[in-house]
């Protein structure tokens, strides 16, 4: 769904966040559209990309764990 089924407001433009909860499956967010429609969104847990790492000594072989 790319927009509210009731009024057509774009899903990417969240009007109001009512609550947000961590679950075993991911983050569940309850939102309200500009028209008043309440929506439930689920953002599943997925492995994220590395955005920072320590600057320790480089390993001899980066492919070999524990080297």
Protein Blocks (a to p, Z undefined) as FASTA:
>chain_A
ZZdfknopafklcfbdfbdcddfkbccdddddfkopacdddddddddddfbdcfbdcdfb
lmlghZZ
